[in-house]
Amino acid sequence: MAEAAGAPSLRALKMAESAGRLGRRRAQVRYTFVERFTHTEQPPPMARMLRGGRGGQVRLKLYLSYLWLQKEDAARELAIRHSAWATLLDLPDPEKAGARRISDAQAWLEEHRFIDVRRTGRLNLVTVLDENGRAEPWIAPGAAAKKEKETSDLGVLLHRYIQIPQTFWTRGHIAVLSGAAVAMFLALLCENGGLGEDVPLWFSPRDAEGRFALSEDTRSKGLRELGNAGLVTTRRRPVNETDFQAEALYMRNVHFLQMERLSGTAALAPRRRVVRVPKRSGLAADDA
């Protein structure tokens, strides 16, 4: 973790600043990486990375970082030392133990066809592949959607994508957040759909499992941590604010993305961000 509790180390921020010269201003990640497409039973790639045994969060963060560094519309080889990746993600002992964790994550991603690795001497040359683990060449979703727009509406749907500002890396947020928090951040970006920060976001435990294949523990931990990081504000709202009977029925937590927080250096401060309403007779708590 970082040198100071809840904050990225100076070495991680310096490495991220250097990497920022190579990366996109906004990384593009397909919806199909984050959530299930149609009614398939298979977990989406994001959940598969997190579930694949120890090291899930390193796999997820590393793969997202590969996508961030794809500045062109077609994938290019990345010749970056394991210790540099470990420093970017602020792993302990980046020259040894951290580098081994990167090596393990890279091996898993190669085995599951998310990257192709060409080994030459001391460096592994990595080419990112399609986000769905099909071993197909990666093409930036924006460019792919534009190419297919005239021939297939389904093709455009497959290439819908969220955008992650480069400050997610350069300000140390990816280094500080856990895998659960990163996953929930991506899920909230999908739910928001680019509609802005004033849009209330909510999905039940059933939605989290059905759409994203994320457990209730992952969902709760991730949302709590995003609140502590200032990236999400949570408020209590009636289930249906247009219903005259709503106040007497159910309340639930809704979440608002705070994307401007990405422009500041990452920090985790344990504080409650849920705004409570006065307790009334007949109110029942709904899903968090």
DOPAVO-772408 format. One record per residue (C-alpha): residue number from 1; residue in one letter; x, y, z. Coordinates in Angstrom, 2 decimals. Layout:
// residues N
+--------+------+---------+---------+---------+
: drenfi : mike :       u :       v :       w :
+--------+------+---------+---------+---------+
:    NUM :    a :       X :       Y :       Z :
...
+--------+------+---------+---------+---------+
This chain:
// residues 288
+--------+------+---------+---------+---------+
: drenfi : mike :       u :       v :       w :
+--------+------+---------+---------+---------+
:      1 :    m :    0.00 :    0.00 :    0.00 :
:      2 :    a :    0.98 :    3.64 :    0.07 :
:      3 :    e :    3.63 :    5.02 :    2.40 :
:      4 :    a :    1.08 :    7.12 :    4.29 :
:      5 :    a :   -2.16 :    5.39 :    5.27 :
:      6 :    g :   -4.87 :    6.20 :    2.75 :
:      7 :    a :   -2.66 :    8.23 :    0.38 :
:      8 :    p :   -0.45 :    7.33 :   -2.60 :
:      9 :    s :    3.32 :    7.46 :   -2.14 :
:     10 :    l :    5.40 :   10.13 :   -3.84 :
:     11 :    r :    7.12 :    7.47 :   -5.95 :
:     12 :    a :    3.76 :    6.21 :   -7.22 :
:     13 :    l :    2.65 :    9.74 :   -8.13 :
:     14 :    k :    5.95 :   10.39 :   -9.89 :
:     15 :    m :    5.62 :    7.16 :  -11.88 :
:     16 :    a :    2.01 :    8.00 :  -12.75 :
:     17 :    e :    3.05 :   11.45 :  -13.97 :
:     18 :    s :    5.61 :    9.81 :  -16.26 :
:     19 :    a :    3.07 :    7.26 :  -17.52 :
:     20 :    g :    0.59 :   10.06 :  -18.18 :
:     21 :    r :    2.71 :   11.23 :  -21.10 :
:     22 :    l :    1.96 :    7.91 :  -22.81 :
:     23 :    g :   -1.69 :    7.46 :  -21.86 :
:     24 :    r :   -5.01 :    8.67 :  -23.17 :
:     25 :    r :   -6.67 :   11.68 :  -21.58 :
:     26 :    r :   -9.62 :    9.35 :  -21.01 :
:     27 :    a :   -9.25 :    5.59 :  -21.03 :
:     28 :    q :  -11.98 :    3.76 :  -22.95 :
:     29 :    v :  -13.46 :    0.61 :  -21.42 :
:     30 :    r :  -16.32 :   -1.32 :  -22.98 :
:     31 :    y :  -19.50 :   -1.86 :  -20.99 :
:     32 :    t :  -19.20 :   -5.56 :  -21.76 :
:     33 :    f :  -16.02 :   -5.70 :  -19.67 :
:     34 :    v :  -17.92 :   -4.44 :  -16.63 :
:     35 :    e :  -21.41 :   -5.94 :  -16.96 :
:     36 :    r :  -23.02 :   -9.01 :  -18.46 :
:     37 :    f :  -24.11 :   -8.68 :  -22.07 :
:     38 :    t :  -27.75 :   -9.78 :  -22.61 :
:     39 :    h :  -28.65 :  -12.84 :  -20.51 :
:     40 :    t :  -25.41 :  -14.79 :  -20.47 :
:     41 :    e :  -24.66 :  -16.78 :  -17.34 :
:     42 :    q :  -20.93 :  -16.18 :  -17.55 :
:     43 :    p :  -19.57 :  -13.46 :  -15.24 :
:     44 :    p :  -18.25 :  -10.40 :  -17.08 :
:     45 :    p :  -14.47 :  -10.09 :  -17.40 :
:     46 :    m :  -14.13 :   -7.61 :  -14.53 :
:     47 :    a :  -15.73 :  -10.02 :  -12.06 :
:     48 :    r :  -13.67 :  -12.92 :  -13.45 :
:     49 :    m :  -10.47 :  -11.01 :  -12.78 :
:     50 :    l :  -11.46 :  -10.26 :   -9.21 :
:     51 :    r :  -12.59 :  -13.83 :   -8.52 :
:     52 :    g :   -9.59 :  -15.61 :   -9.95 :
:     53 :    g :   -7.91 :  -16.27 :   -6.62 :
:     54 :    r :   -5.38 :  -14.09 :   -4.85 :
:     55 :    g :   -4.18 :  -11.07 :   -6.77 :
:     56 :    g :   -7.53 :  -10.17 :   -8.31 :
:     57 :    q :   -7.20 :   -6.47 :   -7.67 :
:     58 :    v :   -3.71 :   -6.37 :   -9.21 :
:     59 :    r :   -5.02 :   -8.11 :  -12.33 :
:     60 :    l :   -7.89 :   -5.63 :  -12.65 :
:     61 :    k :   -5.74 :   -2.55 :  -12.06 :
:     62 :    l :   -3.01 :   -3.78 :  -14.39 :
:     63 :    y :   -5.41 :   -4.52 :  -17.23 :
:     64 :    l :   -7.11 :   -1.13 :  -16.88 :
:     65 :    s :   -3.67 :    0.46 :  -16.96 :
:     66 :    y :   -2.87 :   -1.40 :  -20.18 :
:     67 :    l :   -6.04 :    0.08 :  -21.68 :
:     68 :    w :   -5.14 :    3.56 :  -20.45 :
:     69 :    l :   -1.79 :    3.42 :  -22.26 :
:     70 :    q :   -3.42 :    2.60 :  -25.61 :
:     71 :    k :   -3.11 :    6.07 :  -27.08 :
:     72 :    e :   -3.82 :    4.91 :  -30.63 :
:     73 :    d :   -6.96 :    3.21 :  -31.90 :
:     74 :    a :   -5.07 :   -0.06 :  -32.48 :
:     75 :    a :   -3.15 :   -1.79 :  -29.69 :
:     76 :    r :    0.59 :   -1.20 :  -29.47 :
:     77 :    e :    3.21 :   -3.23 :  -27.65 :
:     78 :    l :    4.16 :   -2.05 :  -24.19 :
:     79 :    a :    7.73 :   -2.64 :  -23.03 :
:     80 :    i :    7.49 :   -1.69 :  -19.36 :
:     81 :    r :    9.34 :   -3.32 :  -16.47 :
:     82 :    h :    7.36 :   -5.19 :  -13.82 :
:     83 :    s :    8.86 :   -2.97 :  -11.13 :
:     84 :    a :    7.55 :    0.14 :  -12.93 :
:     85 :    w :    4.02 :   -1.28 :  -12.98 :
:     86 :    a :    4.37 :   -2.22 :   -9.31 :
:     87 :    t :    5.46 :    1.34 :   -8.50 :
:     88 :    l :    2.53 :    2.80 :  -10.44 :
:     89 :    l :    0.10 :    0.66 :   -8.43 :
:     90 :    d :    2.02 :    1.40 :   -5.20 :
:     91 :    l :    2.68 :   -2.24 :   -4.36 :
:     92 :    p :    5.06 :   -2.92 :   -1.46 :
:     93 :    d :    8.68 :   -3.66 :   -2.40 :
:     94 :    p :    8.15 :   -2.88 :   -6.10 :
:     95 :    e :   11.59 :   -4.17 :   -7.17 :
:     96 :    k :   11.01 :   -7.67 :   -5.81 :
:     97 :    a :    7.72 :   -8.72 :   -4.17 :
:     98 :    g :    5.73 :   -6.11 :   -6.09 :
:     99 :    a :    7.32 :   -7.15 :   -9.40 :
:    100 :    r :    6.43 :  -10.79 :   -8.67 :
:    101 :    r :    2.79 :   -9.82 :   -8.13 :
:    102 :    i :    2.80 :   -8.03 :  -11.49 :
:    103 :    s :    4.38 :  -11.10 :  -13.10 :
:    104 :    d :    1.66 :  -13.33 :  -11.61 :
:    105 :    a :   -1.09 :  -10.95 :  -12.76 :
:    106 :    q :    0.40 :  -10.75 :  -16.24 :
:    107 :    a :    0.58 :  -14.55 :  -16.47 :
:    108 :    w :   -3.11 :  -14.84 :  -15.50 :
:    109 :    l :   -4.13 :  -12.22 :  -18.05 :
:    110 :    e :   -2.14 :  -14.03 :  -20.74 :
:    111 :    e :   -3.62 :  -17.42 :  -19.83 :
:    112 :    h :   -7.14 :  -16.01 :  -19.97 :
:    113 :    r :   -6.48 :  -14.27 :  -23.31 :
:    114 :    f :   -6.69 :  -10.64 :  -22.24 :
:    115 :    i :   -3.13 :   -9.91 :  -23.37 :
:    116 :    d :   -0.49 :  -11.37 :  -25.65 :
:    117 :    v :    3.08 :  -11.52 :  -24.32 :
:    118 :    r :    6.21 :  -11.67 :  -26.44 :
:    119 :    r :    9.32 :  -12.49 :  -24.40 :
:    120 :    t :   12.61 :  -10.97 :  -25.49 :
:    121 :    g :   15.51 :  -10.85 :  -23.08 :
:    122 :    r :   14.72 :   -9.06 :  -19.82 :
:    123 :    l :   11.46 :   -7.44 :  -20.95 :
:    124 :    n :    8.03 :   -8.87 :  -21.69 :
:    125 :    l :    6.42 :   -7.07 :  -24.63 :
:    126 :    v :    2.69 :   -6.90 :  -23.89 :
:    127 :    t :   -0.08 :   -6.33 :  -26.42 :
:    128 :    v :   -3.53 :   -5.79 :  -24.97 :
:    129 :    l :   -6.33 :   -7.90 :  -26.46 :
:    130 :    d :  -10.09 :   -7.47 :  -26.62 :
:    131 :    e :  -11.72 :   -6.82 :  -23.21 :
:    132 :    n :  -13.90 :   -9.93 :  -23.45 :
:    133 :    g :  -11.06 :  -12.45 :  -23.34 :
:    134 :    r :  -11.62 :  -13.76 :  -26.86 :
:    135 :    a :   -7.97 :  -13.37 :  -27.91 :
:    136 :    e :   -9.04 :  -10.93 :  -30.63 :
:    137 :    p :   -7.04 :   -7.79 :  -31.48 :
:    138 :    w :   -7.98 :   -4.79 :  -29.37 :
:    139 :    i :   -9.46 :   -1.79 :  -31.17 :
:    140 :    a :  -10.48 :    1.35 :  -29.30 :
:    141 :    p :  -14.26 :    1.08 :  -28.77 :
:    142 :    g :  -14.91 :    4.60 :  -30.06 :
:    143 :    a :  -13.15 :    3.83 :  -33.35 :
:    144 :    a :  -14.77 :    0.37 :  -33.60 :
:    145 :    a :  -18.27 :    1.78 :  -33.04 :
:    146 :    k :  -17.73 :    4.45 :  -35.67 :
:    147 :    k :  -16.60 :    1.81 :  -38.17 :
:    148 :    e :  -19.62 :   -0.43 :  -37.57 :
:    149 :    k :  -22.26 :    2.28 :  -37.19 :
:    150 :    e :  -23.46 :    2.08 :  -40.78 :
:    151 :    t :  -23.71 :   -1.71 :  -40.89 :
:    152 :    s :  -24.84 :   -3.00 :  -37.50 :
:    153 :    d :  -26.73 :   -1.51 :  -34.56 :
:    154 :    l :  -25.71 :   -4.57 :  -32.55 :
:    155 :    g :  -22.07 :   -3.85 :  -33.32 :
:    156 :    v :  -22.42 :   -0.32 :  -31.97 :
:    157 :    l :  -24.05 :   -1.70 :  -28.82 :
:    158 :    l :  -21.14 :   -4.08 :  -28.29 :
:    159 :    h :  -18.73 :   -1.15 :  -28.41 :
:    160 :    r :  -20.48 :    1.14 :  -25.92 :
:    161 :    y :  -17.87 :    2.34 :  -23.49 :
:    162 :    i :  -17.22 :    4.31 :  -20.33 :
:    163 :    q :  -14.42 :    6.84 :  -20.03 :
:    164 :    i :  -12.00 :    7.03 :  -17.10 :
:    165 :    p :  -10.07 :   10.33 :  -16.80 :
:    166 :    q :   -6.31 :    9.97 :  -16.71 :
:    167 :    t :   -6.32 :   11.60 :  -13.26 :
:    168 :    f :   -7.61 :    8.27 :  -11.97 :
:    169 :    w :   -3.98 :    7.22 :  -12.46 :
:    170 :    t :   -1.99 :   10.44 :  -12.28 :
:    171 :    r :   -3.53 :   11.53 :   -8.97 :
:    172 :    g :   -3.03 :    8.11 :   -7.39 :
:    173 :    h :   -6.64 :    6.95 :   -7.11 :
:    174 :    i :   -5.94 :    3.58 :   -8.71 :
:    175 :    a :   -3.08 :    3.07 :   -6.25 :
:    176 :    v :   -5.18 :    3.80 :   -3.16 :
:    177 :    l :   -8.49 :    2.11 :   -3.98 :
:    178 :    s :   -9.07 :   -1.61 :   -3.44 :
:    179 :    g :  -10.23 :   -3.91 :   -6.19 :
:    180 :    a :  -13.79 :   -3.76 :   -4.82 :
:    181 :    a :  -13.78 :    0.06 :   -4.97 :
:    182 :    v :  -12.37 :    0.12 :   -8.50 :
:    183 :    a :  -15.02 :   -2.39 :   -9.61 :
:    184 :    m :  -17.86 :   -0.38 :   -8.06 :
:    185 :    f :  -16.48 :    2.83 :   -9.58 :
:    186 :    l :  -16.68 :    1.23 :  -13.04 :
:    187 :    a :  -20.15 :   -0.15 :  -12.30 :
:    188 :    l :  -21.36 :    3.32 :  -11.29 :
:    189 :    l :  -19.87 :    4.82 :  -14.45 :
:    190 :    c :  -21.87 :    2.28 :  -16.48 :
:    191 :    e :  -25.02 :    3.05 :  -14.51 :
:    192 :    n :  -24.50 :    6.78 :  -14.98 :
:    193 :    g :  -24.02 :    6.48 :  -18.73 :
:    194 :    g :  -22.36 :    9.88 :  -19.02 :
:    195 :    l :  -25.44 :   11.74 :  -17.76 :
:    196 :    g :  -23.57 :   13.90 :  -15.23 :
:    197 :    e :  -22.97 :   14.09 :  -11.51 :
:    198 :    d :  -26.50 :   15.12 :  -10.52 :
:    199 :    v :  -27.99 :   11.79 :  -11.57 :
:    200 :    p :  -28.88 :    9.54 :   -8.60 :
:    201 :    l :  -27.55 :    6.01 :   -9.04 :
:    202 :    w :  -28.85 :    2.90 :   -7.37 :
:    203 :    f :  -28.84 :   -0.84 :   -7.88 :
:    204 :    s :  -29.96 :   -3.52 :   -5.48 :
:    205 :    p :  -27.88 :   -6.51 :   -4.39 :
:    206 :    r :  -29.80 :   -8.50 :   -7.00 :
:    207 :    d :  -28.77 :   -6.01 :   -9.71 :
:    208 :    a :  -25.16 :   -6.08 :   -8.56 :
:    209 :    e :  -25.11 :   -9.85 :   -8.84 :
:    210 :    g :  -27.23 :  -10.11 :  -11.98 :
:    211 :    r :  -25.58 :   -7.36 :  -14.04 :
:    212 :    f :  -22.05 :   -7.22 :  -12.66 :
:    213 :    a :  -21.63 :  -10.59 :  -10.86 :
:    214 :    l :  -20.40 :   -8.71 :   -7.79 :
:    215 :    s :  -21.13 :  -10.06 :   -4.32 :
:    216 :    e :  -22.88 :   -8.07 :   -1.63 :
:    217 :    d :  -19.58 :   -7.88 :    0.29 :
:    218 :    t :  -17.80 :   -6.42 :   -2.74 :
:    219 :    r :  -20.65 :   -3.99 :   -3.38 :
:    220 :    s :  -20.83 :   -2.75 :    0.23 :
:    221 :    k :  -17.07 :   -2.52 :    0.68 :
:    222 :    g :  -16.58 :   -0.77 :   -2.64 :
:    223 :    l :  -19.29 :    1.83 :   -2.07 :
:    224 :    r :  -18.08 :    2.53 :    1.46 :
:    225 :    e :  -14.52 :    3.03 :    0.26 :
:    226 :    l :  -15.60 :    5.28 :   -2.64 :
:    227 :    g :  -17.43 :    7.41 :   -0.08 :
:    228 :    n :  -14.33 :    7.60 :    2.08 :
:    229 :    a :  -12.33 :    8.64 :   -0.98 :
:    230 :    g :  -14.81 :   11.42 :   -1.79 :
:    231 :    l :  -15.65 :    9.88 :   -5.18 :
:    232 :    v :  -19.25 :    9.09 :   -4.22 :
:    233 :    t :  -21.80 :   10.88 :   -2.07 :
:    234 :    t :  -24.67 :    8.80 :   -0.70 :
:    235 :    r :  -28.09 :   10.10 :    0.35 :
:    236 :    r :  -31.36 :    8.59 :    1.52 :
:    237 :    r :  -34.24 :    8.93 :   -0.93 :
:    238 :    p :  -37.79 :    7.53 :   -1.23 :
:    239 :    v :  -38.07 :    4.61 :   -3.61 :
:    240 :    n :  -40.49 :    6.61 :   -5.78 :
:    241 :    e :  -40.30 :   10.35 :   -5.18 :
:    242 :    t :  -43.36 :   11.03 :   -7.37 :
:    243 :    d :  -45.60 :    8.79 :   -5.29 :
:    244 :    f :  -47.62 :   10.61 :   -2.58 :
:    245 :    q :  -47.31 :    7.49 :   -0.42 :
:    246 :    a :  -43.54 :    7.13 :   -0.88 :
:    247 :    e :  -42.63 :    8.77 :    2.42 :
:    248 :    a :  -44.64 :    6.19 :    4.29 :
:    249 :    l :  -43.10 :    3.28 :    2.44 :
:    250 :    y :  -39.45 :    2.60 :    1.64 :
:    251 :    m :  -36.26 :    4.62 :    1.68 :
:    252 :    r :  -33.02 :    3.59 :    0.02 :
:    253 :    n :  -29.51 :    4.89 :   -0.46 :
:    254 :    v :  -28.76 :    6.56 :   -3.79 :
:    255 :    h :  -25.28 :    7.43 :   -4.92 :
:    256 :    f :  -23.88 :   10.45 :   -6.77 :
:    257 :    l :  -20.53 :   10.32 :   -8.55 :
:    258 :    q :  -18.14 :   13.13 :   -7.64 :
:    259 :    m :  -15.91 :   13.08 :  -10.71 :
:    260 :    e :  -14.28 :   16.41 :   -9.89 :
:    261 :    r :  -12.63 :   14.68 :   -6.93 :
:    262 :    l :  -10.39 :   12.84 :   -9.40 :
:    263 :    s :   -8.51 :   16.08 :  -10.05 :
:    264 :    g :   -7.19 :   16.06 :   -6.48 :
:    265 :    t :   -4.62 :   13.70 :   -4.98 :
:    266 :    a :   -6.23 :   10.49 :   -3.77 :
:    267 :    a :   -6.92 :   10.05 :   -0.06 :
:    268 :    l :   -9.02 :    7.66 :    1.98 :
:    269 :    a :  -10.55 :    9.32 :    5.02 :
:    270 :    p :  -12.91 :    7.12 :    7.08 :
:    271 :    r :  -15.96 :    9.31 :    7.32 :
:    272 :    r :  -19.67 :    8.73 :    6.91 :
:    273 :    r :  -21.24 :   10.26 :    3.81 :
:    274 :    v :  -24.79 :    8.97 :    4.24 :
:    275 :    v :  -27.28 :   11.78 :    4.85 :
:    276 :    r :  -29.96 :   10.49 :    7.19 :
:    277 :    v :  -33.58 :   11.60 :    7.35 :
:    278 :    p :  -35.55 :   11.88 :   10.61 :
:    279 :    k :  -36.98 :    8.55 :   11.68 :
:    280 :    r :  -40.72 :    8.37 :   11.18 :
:    281 :    s :  -43.41 :    5.90 :   11.94 :
:    282 :    g :  -43.95 :    3.45 :    9.08 :
:    283 :    l :  -40.57 :    3.93 :    7.42 :
:    284 :    a :  -38.73 :    0.79 :    6.43 :
:    285 :    a :  -35.11 :    0.57 :    5.35 :
:    286 :    d :  -34.54 :   -0.72 :    1.85 :
:    287 :    d :  -31.30 :   -2.00 :    0.33 :
:    288 :    a :  -28.17 :    0.05 :    1.04 :
+--------+------+---------+---------+---------+
